[in-house]
């Protein structure tokens, strides 16, 4: 509640709580529903907050004032000071709502399309909304409350990338990759750089990250046993060799391995193995979201072998 109420717009009196009547044995409590005044109050508050978010995305930080929010929400000016004690509180909650929506959208996109397609996602997002979001992010450096929300945004993005790459959220590679992505993101939003340029840089950044990570390959047990006699594994996928394809299909994570299994090995009855591969020194390139090895796989680069189970 506003500590300094406007005497010309007195706040509504609070209603005393309804008396509690314990149920007798075998009697059920009736379903409790909030009083109409409480439900209406929550709706009005949500309307004001949504109006603040709209103003923030349309006109930036300076556009969010109590008067502008009330006008956008078609509510009395006194309503803004009743439900939000200050402009700072209104901005903080609008920023938090923007951050949660952005994290949900980003996670959905990456889950469906992969990290490498982020430039396309950024190119199709509402630029005005993104500018408002980044403006508040920069302003958070002067406001401890907003700073806490900004950290939540960063930590959430890092967690999404770590989950996608099957890394712990504390892994520095996920944080470094997000730092690169956010810099490219900001460049594209502010400077409107070409999407193709951003895509190339992002693909390179992901490629460098993958080269520092273990990658995987789905192999027939007989193919792997044969490779141990020659010191080189040269199978791309089922029935296709390195010479046929020009590269060996690899996977970043279990999700991609399952995709390879569905595409090539679904009807195979022979035991399958997962080869864990150290990418150091190998010519691995990220193409269409999948790592490809250009050249034979030395058996010494395989750090672990375990059965594949679906």
Secondary structure in CASP SS format (residue, H / E / C, confidence):
PFRMAT SS
TARGET T0000
AUTHOR 0000-0000-0000
METHOD secondary structure of the structure
MODEL  1
X C 1.00
X C 1.00
X C 1.00
X C 1.00
X C 1.00
X C 1.00
X C 1.00
X C 1.00
X C 1.00
X C 1.00
X C 1.00
X C 1.00
X C 1.00
X C 1.00
X C 1.00
X C 1.00
X C 1.00
X C 1.00
X C 1.00
X C 1.00
X C 1.00
X C 1.00
X C 1.00
X C 1.00
X C 1.00
X C 1.00
X C 1.00
X C 1.00
X C 1.00
X C 1.00
X C 1.00
X C 1.00
X C 1.00
X C 1.00
X C 1.00
X H 1.00
X H 1.00
X H 1.00
X H 1.00
X H 1.00
X H 1.00
X H 1.00
X H 1.00
X H 1.00
X H 1.00
X H 1.00
X H 1.00
X H 1.00
X H 1.00
X H 1.00
X H 1.00
X H 1.00
X H 1.00
X H 1.00
X H 1.00
X H 1.00
X H 1.00
X H 1.00
X H 1.00
X C 1.00
X H 1.00
X H 1.00
X H 1.00
X C 1.00
X C 1.00
X H 1.00
X H 1.00
X H 1.00
X H 1.00
X H 1.00
X H 1.00
X H 1.00
X H 1.00
X C 1.00
X C 1.00
X C 1.00
X H 1.00
X H 1.00
X H 1.00
X H 1.00
X H 1.00
X H 1.00
X H 1.00
X C 1.00
X C 1.00
X C 1.00
X H 1.00
X H 1.00
X H 1.00
X H 1.00
X H 1.00
X H 1.00
X H 1.00
X H 1.00
X H 1.00
X H 1.00
X H 1.00
X H 1.00
X H 1.00
X H 1.00
X H 1.00
X H 1.00
X H 1.00
X H 1.00
X H 1.00
X H 1.00
X H 1.00
X H 1.00
X H 1.00
X H 1.00
X H 1.00
X H 1.00
X H 1.00
X C 1.00
X H 1.00
X H 1.00
X H 1.00
X H 1.00
X H 1.00
X H 1.00
X H 1.00
X H 1.00
X H 1.00
X H 1.00
X C 1.00
X C 1.00
X H 1.00
X H 1.00
X H 1.00
X H 1.00
X H 1.00
X H 1.00
X H 1.00
X H 1.00
X H 1.00
X H 1.00
X H 1.00
X H 1.00
X H 1.00
X H 1.00
X H 1.00
X H 1.00
X C 1.00
X H 1.00
X H 1.00
X H 1.00
X H 1.00
X H 1.00
X H 1.00
X H 1.00
X H 1.00
X H 1.00
X H 1.00
X H 1.00
X H 1.00
X H 1.00
X H 1.00
X H 1.00
X H 1.00
X H 1.00
X H 1.00
X H 1.00
X H 1.00
X H 1.00
X C 1.00
X C 1.00
X C 1.00
X C 1.00
X C 1.00
X C 1.00
X C 1.00
X H 1.00
X H 1.00
X H 1.00
X H 1.00
X H 1.00
X H 1.00
X H 1.00
X H 1.00
X H 1.00
X H 1.00
X H 1.00
X H 1.00
X H 1.00
X H 1.00
X H 1.00
X H 1.00
X H 1.00
X H 1.00
X H 1.00
X H 1.00
X C 1.00
X C 1.00
X C 1.00
X H 1.00
X H 1.00
X H 1.00
X H 1.00
X H 1.00
X H 1.00
X H 1.00
X H 1.00
X H 1.00
X H 1.00
X H 1.00
X H 1.00
X H 1.00
X H 1.00
X H 1.00
X H 1.00
X H 1.00
X C 1.00
X C 1.00
X E 1.00
X E 1.00
X E 1.00
X E 1.00
X E 1.00
X E 1.00
X E 1.00
X H 1.00
X H 1.00
X H 1.00
X H 1.00
X H 1.00
X H 1.00
X H 1.00
X H 1.00
X H 1.00
X H 1.00
X C 1.00
X E 1.00
X E 1.00
X C 1.00
X E 1.00
X E 1.00
X E 1.00
X C 1.00
X C 1.00
X E 1.00
X E 1.00
X H 1.00
X H 1.00
X H 1.00
X H 1.00
X C 1.00
X C 1.00
X E 1.00
X E 1.00
X C 1.00
X E 1.00
X C 1.00
X C 1.00
X H 1.00
X H 1.00
X H 1.00
X H 1.00
X H 1.00
X H 1.00
X H 1.00
X H 1.00
X H 1.00
X H 1.00
X H 1.00
X H 1.00
X C 1.00
X C 1.00
X C 1.00
X C 1.00
X C 1.00
X C 1.00
X E 1.00
X E 1.00
X E 1.00
X E 1.00
X E 1.00
X E 1.00
X E 1.00
X C 1.00
X C 1.00
X C 1.00
X C 1.00
X C 1.00
X E 1.00
X E 1.00
X E 1.00
X E 1.00
X C 1.00
X C 1.00
X E 1.00
X E 1.00
X E 1.00
X E 1.00
X C 1.00
X C 1.00
X C 1.00
X E 1.00
X E 1.00
X H 1.00
X H 1.00
X H 1.00
X E 1.00
X E 1.00
X E 1.00
X E 1.00
X E 1.00
X E 1.00
X C 1.00
X C 1.00
X C 1.00
END
